[in-house]
Amino acid sequence: MNKSIIACIAAAAVLCGMIPASPAVVSKQFTADAAEKNISDVVNIPHVGEVYEVSVGNTTETPQWFSDDTSIAEVTPDGDLSAHITAVGVGTTYVYAVLSNQTITFEVNVLAGEDNTPVSKVIGDITLNNAQSVVKPELSNITNDMAEWSSTDESVATVDADGVITAKGKGNCEIRAVYKNFIFIINITSEYEKTQSGETEEEYKDSFIGSNITLTNTNNAYKINVTVPEGTVIEWSSTDETVAKVSDDGTVTAVGEGTCRIYAVIGKTRYYTDVTSTYTGVSTGDTVDLGSIELNDEAKSRKVNLKGVPEDAEIVWSSADESIATVDQEGIVTAVSSGKTVVTALINSIKYNVTVNVSISERPSLGSDTEIKGIGKTLELSATGFSETPEWISMNKDVATVDENGVVTAVGYGEAVIVANSSTYSAKITVKVVPGYLAGDADIDGKVSVTDIVTVLQYSANKEKYPLTDQGLENAEVTGDGDVNASDAFYIQQYDAQLIKTLPVKL
């Protein structure tokens, strides 16, 4: 059998991506600058089933998209900055594009039910001949088996349920793929001539081998085992050898990314299986350089998009220097400080490296964590790097309070996180309140009272049973004799009764 019968024409690859998600797609761009002014966009979709394309501008950050009511409108991300809003039911809802420092709101109005008027669209032209007589175009956004295929003239070309088009004779016809109320048309020009013996493709019966094949970077070959009587001749071929080749023993080897069909012709039966390849030409242990990304004040984070990687692949992300940029397990890289580092996606022992160049202004800072010695003591914090006066917040007001000027006051022992928050930045610092020197405060509760007198007397009577902390000992020794005893308790009592004005005393 002539292998040209099952050759795939290059034009098939051109058809990929030509079919829209649906008709009546309107594109509307909404800038991040406008969002900062709280301006929302109103999206009016005439009928259920139609799609409205929206995108955000003036930013490189990938937004997260949400719909308030998916029974009215669904939103599907379509690239780094755009999305498709699909009308599902009549009514009004809201769709949000959420960025790190703003949320863009779209009011979506679906005005009427589904328009069932058939919509036809020519999506490509294909020429078939004896050298290239079989082609399998791929529809965009829907799989081939979701459509109903037909030919307007089967004496020119036929098409099966998977969209495989086969030349039968000379002439012109249309191959149609019907999906819902959409008719996608492929114009066929056939120069195919029957062989001298009169043999045509109609003499062969197609039969599915039984399983489809997926090829990847780590599993880039697959052997099809066929049990046949000894001496049986099998003719193997691929409809697209730029995607996968097949050897005489049935071993299918990935060549590039895409889809194709493998045929095994035995007698008058043509067995087939479909191949999906994500192979990019790398092998286990390789390192792949994916280029570089830039992070700056306008775009402090970006998502690294990996192409040719299976959706279910396990990806481990890491950053060589997290003081410059971090990366989460969704591949979102976030700037920390100016500099250069490398972010790596590890997939099946293959390292995909992205160089990250960061150039950002000094991040707001409150300095290093600190402590306050003694209740009632204060500490004035300085917020550097803020373009506006921040709001001050204490996360533990039982330990420390903070006023509008950043002055922290210790009110109890422990730790409190102090936050300076503005519309664009946030910084924090941990303040630890520890006992400090307060003459007479033997029990280090932050004040001098009768309990300190009792504490000192108990310590004087039995040091092992009633020990004092180091700070308590320092506070309790108010006479200057180097020892804590009843004399110290006496003077603390005098101070508590306001008979003396200050501690320690000078004897």
Legacy VTK file of the C-alpha trace (Angstrom):
# vtk DataFile Version 3.0
C-alpha trace
ASCII
DATASET POLYDATA
POINTS 507 float
0.000 0.000 0.000
1.296 3.459 -0.890
2.144 5.367 2.287
1.014 8.545 0.604
-2.554 7.388 1.218
-2.184 8.178 4.906
0.085 11.215 4.764
-1.091 14.306 6.633
-0.981 17.630 4.892
0.780 20.484 6.612
-2.287 22.659 6.285
-3.917 20.787 9.178
-1.645 22.470 11.658
-2.734 25.855 10.387
-6.333 25.141 11.377
-5.493 24.848 15.074
-6.598 27.975 16.883
-8.667 29.316 14.012
-12.035 28.342 15.495
-13.358 30.839 18.062
-14.681 29.814 21.459
-18.057 30.986 20.177
-19.396 33.704 17.867
-20.210 37.232 18.882
-17.016 37.651 20.903
-16.544 41.328 21.721
-13.229 42.554 23.072
-13.058 45.276 25.698
-9.944 46.451 27.530
-10.111 47.974 30.981
-6.998 49.700 32.335
-5.643 49.321 35.817
-5.386 53.102 36.035
-9.135 53.400 35.591
-9.740 50.746 38.238
-7.833 52.808 40.768
-10.502 55.484 40.250
-13.204 52.923 41.108
-14.607 52.957 37.577
-16.342 49.695 36.615
-17.212 48.420 33.157
-20.723 47.400 32.103
-20.878 44.305 29.888
-24.131 43.737 27.978
-24.387 40.284 26.364
-27.371 39.951 24.007
-27.995 36.200 24.314
-27.247 33.202 26.501
-24.340 31.234 25.038
-22.507 34.271 23.694
-19.113 35.366 24.938
-17.624 38.725 25.861
-13.841 39.049 25.975
-12.355 41.400 28.577
-8.792 42.250 29.561
-6.917 44.527 31.933
-4.109 46.818 30.873
-1.225 48.812 32.353
-0.123 45.845 34.454
1.858 42.648 33.953
0.378 40.923 36.998
-1.889 37.973 36.182
-5.304 38.638 37.753
-7.541 36.048 39.366
-11.035 36.010 37.900
-14.294 35.340 39.763
-18.021 35.451 38.971
-20.598 36.307 41.619
-23.240 34.070 40.030
-22.104 31.334 37.643
-25.727 30.556 36.793
-25.790 33.901 34.933
-22.192 34.263 33.728
-19.046 32.175 33.888
-15.550 33.623 33.539
-12.595 31.725 32.071
-9.015 33.100 32.063
-7.625 33.311 28.530
-4.011 34.417 28.726
-2.061 36.517 31.194
-4.374 39.563 31.249
-7.645 38.561 29.579
-10.664 36.344 30.151
-13.874 35.218 28.445
-17.221 35.934 30.092
-19.783 33.372 28.906
-23.501 34.102 29.266
-25.251 31.183 31.017
-28.610 32.605 32.078
-30.628 35.803 31.829
-29.954 38.343 34.582
-27.291 40.561 36.149
-24.156 39.530 38.046
-20.622 40.786 38.638
-17.260 39.504 37.450
-14.062 40.490 39.254
-10.427 40.697 38.140
-8.454 40.622 41.393
-4.921 42.043 41.463
-2.634 42.378 44.456
-3.568 46.009 45.122
-6.906 46.479 43.375
-10.073 44.763 42.183
-11.636 45.536 38.797
-15.401 45.015 38.701
-17.443 44.219 35.602
-21.237 44.452 35.756
-22.555 41.709 33.457
-26.069 41.928 32.013
-27.339 38.924 30.021
-30.280 40.351 28.136
-32.040 37.387 26.498
-32.104 33.630 26.140
-30.060 31.573 23.712
-30.087 32.575 20.049
-30.550 29.311 18.153
-30.010 30.795 14.705
-27.292 28.650 13.028
-23.986 30.466 12.583
-21.639 29.353 9.808
-17.935 30.133 9.650
-15.247 29.039 7.178
-12.197 28.070 9.205
-9.770 26.936 6.532
-8.947 25.487 3.113
-7.274 22.135 2.520
-5.894 20.617 -0.684
-5.669 16.820 -0.865
-3.703 14.754 -3.401
-2.082 11.346 -3.754
0.928 12.414 -1.729
-1.236 13.897 1.022
-4.595 12.218 1.094
-5.509 12.068 4.803
-5.657 14.915 7.311
-6.987 15.333 10.815
-7.551 19.027 11.660
-8.102 19.929 15.311
-10.890 22.256 16.368
-10.012 25.011 18.812
-11.668 25.158 22.260
-13.676 21.970 21.620
-12.514 18.433 20.902
-13.250 16.862 17.533
-15.565 14.235 18.996
-17.846 16.968 20.395
-18.856 17.972 16.859
-20.957 16.149 14.257
-18.900 15.779 11.067
-20.149 15.434 7.495
-19.068 15.854 3.873
-21.149 17.540 1.175
-19.703 15.132 -1.453
-18.315 11.789 -0.271
-17.083 10.970 -3.776
-14.552 13.775 -3.240
-13.720 13.331 0.465
-15.143 11.584 3.517
-14.801 12.413 7.185
-15.159 10.168 10.228
-16.510 10.912 13.700
-13.068 12.092 14.894
-12.676 14.594 12.056
-10.249 12.521 9.945
-10.687 13.632 6.334
-9.833 11.149 3.536
-9.593 11.931 -0.173
-11.764 9.733 -2.453
-11.523 11.430 -5.821
-11.069 14.686 -7.685
-13.310 17.660 -7.037
-14.411 20.181 -4.419
-16.586 19.787 -1.360
-17.136 21.089 2.131
-16.360 19.285 5.362
-18.694 20.495 8.074
-18.369 20.252 11.860
-21.625 21.083 13.653
-21.416 22.021 17.327
-24.564 23.339 19.013
-25.772 26.107 16.657
-22.344 26.636 15.077
-21.343 25.215 11.692
-17.600 25.234 11.043
-16.701 24.752 7.371
-13.473 23.477 5.810
-13.211 23.928 2.048
-11.708 20.848 0.378
-9.976 20.798 -2.993
-9.089 17.228 -3.936
-6.607 16.310 -6.678
-6.588 12.703 -5.555
-6.616 10.085 -8.312
-7.557 6.443 -7.853
-4.802 3.934 -8.533
-4.632 2.163 -11.869
-6.012 -0.981 -10.285
-9.023 0.970 -9.176
-8.057 0.599 -5.523
-9.423 3.391 -3.337
-9.539 4.138 0.337
-13.066 2.735 0.436
-11.592 -0.770 0.164
-10.029 -0.402 3.617
-11.872 -0.839 6.890
-10.790 1.350 9.814
-10.509 -0.179 13.282
-9.458 1.524 16.543
-6.456 -0.214 18.128
-7.848 0.227 21.613
-5.991 3.014 23.409
-4.655 6.460 22.648
-1.041 7.436 23.302
0.368 10.373 25.278
4.040 11.274 24.807
5.960 13.641 27.086
9.522 14.744 27.749
10.002 11.904 30.209
8.013 9.296 28.289
8.781 10.112 24.678
8.353 6.650 23.141
5.674 3.957 23.153
5.650 0.533 21.475
2.380 -0.689 20.028
2.231 -4.443 20.374
0.244 -6.199 17.656
-0.185 -9.976 17.669
-0.353 -11.302 14.106
0.522 -14.588 12.384
4.172 -14.991 11.427
4.911 -13.487 8.041
2.086 -10.929 8.212
3.091 -7.610 6.669
2.241 -4.486 8.680
2.526 -1.052 7.070
3.061 1.587 9.776
2.684 5.307 9.182
2.043 8.636 10.941
-0.209 11.410 9.705
2.274 14.018 10.996
5.913 13.075 11.440
6.705 16.481 12.929
4.709 15.289 15.957
5.574 11.571 16.119
7.215 8.920 13.962
6.568 5.191 13.964
9.131 2.485 13.195
8.595 -0.856 11.457
8.231 -2.602 14.821
5.428 -0.269 15.966
7.498 1.982 18.224
6.059 5.491 18.269
8.616 8.208 19.079
7.849 11.847 19.863
9.357 14.482 17.587
7.521 17.616 18.706
4.330 19.007 20.236
0.901 18.392 18.747
-1.478 15.591 17.756
-1.405 12.994 15.000
-2.739 9.552 14.118
-0.741 6.332 13.793
-1.928 3.720 11.299
-1.118 0.018 11.048
-2.420 -1.468 7.788
-2.882 -5.246 7.793
-4.508 -6.585 4.689
-7.681 -4.597 4.058
-7.965 -3.333 7.663
-6.389 -0.082 8.757
-5.875 -0.012 12.530
-5.295 3.384 14.145
-4.585 5.204 17.410
-4.348 8.903 18.195
-1.211 10.473 19.657
-0.998 13.579 21.851
2.559 14.841 22.321
3.850 17.502 24.718
7.453 16.636 23.887
9.705 19.702 23.724
13.011 18.013 22.997
14.367 17.788 26.556
15.167 14.680 28.592
15.418 13.743 32.252
18.308 15.534 33.952
18.386 18.424 31.459
18.218 22.083 32.384
16.069 24.319 30.213
16.540 28.089 30.112
13.149 29.788 29.765
14.566 33.318 29.554
13.996 36.128 32.033
11.269 38.234 33.615
11.393 41.744 35.034
9.803 42.804 38.323
9.493 46.435 39.352
7.314 48.847 41.320
4.538 48.625 38.710
4.660 44.823 38.486
5.871 43.266 41.715
4.663 39.770 40.846
4.229 37.634 37.753
3.139 34.094 37.017
5.567 31.899 35.090
3.648 30.065 32.372
5.141 26.720 31.350
4.264 25.417 27.902
4.275 21.792 26.866
3.871 20.518 30.427
1.051 18.038 31.182
-1.693 19.530 33.371
-1.258 16.800 35.986
2.529 17.133 36.140
4.008 17.552 39.626
5.929 20.842 39.705
8.252 21.892 42.531
9.068 25.606 42.461
12.044 27.203 44.203
13.978 30.465 44.283
17.763 30.587 44.501
17.605 33.752 46.631
14.357 34.427 48.500
15.712 37.759 49.764
15.338 38.990 46.165
12.257 37.103 44.934
10.009 34.331 46.205
7.885 31.881 44.244
4.844 29.922 45.367
3.755 26.496 44.153
1.465 28.087 41.556
4.494 29.627 39.843
3.770 33.205 40.972
7.055 35.091 41.471
7.022 38.038 43.902
9.698 40.714 44.290
11.282 41.191 47.726
14.256 43.453 47.040
16.305 44.694 44.100
18.724 42.212 42.594
18.931 39.124 40.400
18.035 35.516 41.131
16.887 32.340 39.391
13.512 30.671 39.857
13.372 26.956 39.032
10.485 24.649 38.163
11.515 21.035 38.750
9.436 18.604 36.671
10.433 14.937 36.549
14.129 15.762 37.133
14.094 18.444 34.425
14.945 21.943 35.636
13.207 24.869 33.944
15.081 28.033 34.933
13.799 31.607 34.752
16.126 34.517 35.470
14.371 37.131 37.609
15.593 40.727 37.513
14.139 42.849 40.313
14.281 46.622 40.457
12.012 48.050 43.154
12.064 50.973 45.531
12.970 50.451 49.167
10.204 48.502 50.840
8.622 50.141 53.884
10.266 49.053 57.105
9.868 49.554 60.841
13.340 48.243 61.587
14.314 45.106 63.480
12.255 43.480 66.231
12.901 45.166 69.559
11.927 45.164 73.237
10.746 47.573 75.882
12.026 47.157 79.416
9.363 47.961 81.934
5.624 48.556 81.880
4.728 52.156 81.206
7.841 52.708 79.116
7.446 53.972 75.552
9.130 53.496 72.216
8.719 55.716 69.148
8.753 53.800 65.884
9.823 55.353 62.599
8.107 54.169 59.403
10.526 54.536 56.487
9.687 54.006 52.839
6.003 54.974 53.055
4.721 57.555 50.551
1.856 58.460 52.896
1.242 58.506 56.651
0.407 54.936 57.679
-2.277 53.718 60.057
-0.790 52.186 63.211
-2.246 49.004 64.710
-1.293 46.879 67.702
-2.163 43.212 67.349
-1.966 42.661 71.135
-3.215 45.651 73.078
-2.835 43.794 76.391
0.930 44.020 75.920
1.446 47.275 74.029
-0.612 50.070 72.535
0.384 52.406 69.709
-0.892 55.882 68.882
-1.342 57.616 65.521
2.285 58.812 65.609
3.793 55.358 66.076
4.533 55.762 69.807
4.320 52.352 71.477
3.472 52.117 75.198
4.128 48.959 77.209
1.088 47.922 79.262
1.881 44.276 80.029
4.565 41.658 79.623
4.745 39.580 76.436
4.923 40.232 72.697
2.860 42.466 70.453
3.057 42.829 66.673
2.847 46.466 65.628
1.658 47.095 62.067
2.003 50.208 59.917
-0.528 49.995 57.095
-1.102 52.238 54.063
-3.180 51.881 50.911
-0.267 50.288 49.039
2.162 48.906 51.617
2.279 47.234 55.002
5.160 46.744 57.426
5.335 45.138 60.845
7.623 44.756 63.847
7.463 42.585 66.954
7.838 44.444 70.246
8.608 42.379 73.318
7.837 43.909 76.732
10.134 42.609 79.454
10.575 43.650 83.074
12.789 46.690 83.520
14.371 48.425 86.493
11.815 49.993 88.825
13.101 50.609 92.340
10.912 48.787 94.876
9.120 46.585 92.282
10.230 43.265 93.754
7.456 41.212 92.111
8.087 43.000 88.747
4.425 43.732 88.084
5.242 47.233 86.848
4.300 49.145 90.032
5.338 49.556 93.690
2.733 48.403 96.191
2.182 46.457 99.397
2.737 43.170 97.516
6.362 44.183 96.976
6.781 44.613 100.745
5.402 41.110 101.369
7.569 39.701 98.550
10.764 41.132 100.073
9.885 39.946 103.602
9.154 36.426 102.344
12.440 36.377 100.449
14.343 37.577 103.529
12.772 34.794 105.622
13.268 31.922 103.146
15.207 32.559 99.949
14.769 29.025 98.621
11.009 28.948 99.098
10.406 32.510 97.908
13.081 33.247 95.279
13.213 36.484 93.295
14.132 36.915 89.663
17.335 38.752 88.788
15.314 41.832 87.870
13.259 41.463 91.052
16.449 41.374 93.154
17.776 44.474 91.395
14.494 46.322 91.968
14.147 45.197 95.611
17.603 46.330 96.715
16.810 49.978 97.549
19.231 50.664 100.417
22.490 50.292 98.557
23.988 47.720 100.913
24.104 44.979 98.273
21.625 42.709 100.062
17.855 42.263 99.955
16.482 42.104 103.496
13.886 43.521 105.878
15.531 46.952 105.691
14.617 47.141 101.969
11.035 46.095 102.823
10.896 48.931 105.398
11.856 51.640 102.918
9.525 50.246 100.254
6.751 50.490 102.861
7.773 54.101 103.581
7.561 54.870 99.833
4.196 53.156 99.453
2.858 55.193 102.407
4.277 58.351 100.763
6.464 59.061 103.787
9.470 59.255 101.446
9.396 60.610 97.927
11.898 58.501 96.017
13.525 55.110 95.793
16.255 54.002 96.165
17.202 55.784 99.336
20.569 57.241 100.268
21.673 56.136 103.730
LINES 1 508
507 0 1 2 3 4 5 6 7 8 9 10 11 12 13 14 15 16 17 18 19 20 21 22 23 24 25 26 27 28 29 30 31 32 33 34 35 36 37 38 39 40 41 42 43 44 45 46 47 48 49 50 51 52 53 54 55 56 57 58 59 60 61 62 63 64 65 66 67 68 69 70 71 72 73 74 75 76 77 78 79 80 81 82 83 84 85 86 87 88 89 90 91 92 93 94 95 96 97 98 99 100 101 102 103 104 105 106 107 108 109 110 111 112 113 114 115 116 117 118 119 120 121 122 123 124 125 126 127 128 129 130 131 132 133 134 135 136 137 138 139 140 141 142 143 144 145 146 147 148 149 150 151 152 153 154 155 156 157 158 159 160 161 162 163 164 165 166 167 168 169 170 171 172 173 174 175 176 177 178 179 180 181 182 183 184 185 186 187 188 189 190 191 192 193 194 195 196 197 198 199 200 201 202 203 204 205 206 207 208 209 210 211 212 213 214 215 216 217 218 219 220 221 222 223 224 225 226 227 228 229 230 231 232 233 234 235 236 237 238 239 240 241 242 243 244 245 246 247 248 249 250 251 252 253 254 255 256 257 258 259 260 261 262 263 264 265 266 267 268 269 270 271 272 273 274 275 276 277 278 279 280 281 282 283 284 285 286 287 288 289 290 291 292 293 294 295 296 297 298 299 300 301 302 303 304 305 306 307 308 309 310 311 312 313 314 315 316 317 318 319 320 321 322 323 324 325 326 327 328 329 330 331 332 333 334 335 336 337 338 339 340 341 342 343 344 345 346 347 348 349 350 351 352 353 354 355 356 357 358 359 360 361 362 363 364 365 366 367 368 369 370 371 372 373 374 375 376 377 378 379 380 381 382 383 384 385 386 387 388 389 390 391 392 393 394 395 396 397 398 399 400 401 402 403 404 405 406 407 408 409 410 411 412 413 414 415 416 417 418 419 420 421 422 423 424 425 426 427 428 429 430 431 432 433 434 435 436 437 438 439 440 441 442 443 444 445 446 447 448 449 450 451 452 453 454 455 456 457 458 459 460 461 462 463 464 465 466 467 468 469 470 471 472 473 474 475 476 477 478 479 480 481 482 483 484 485 486 487 488 489 490 491 492 493 494 495 496 497 498 499 500 501 502 503 504 505 506
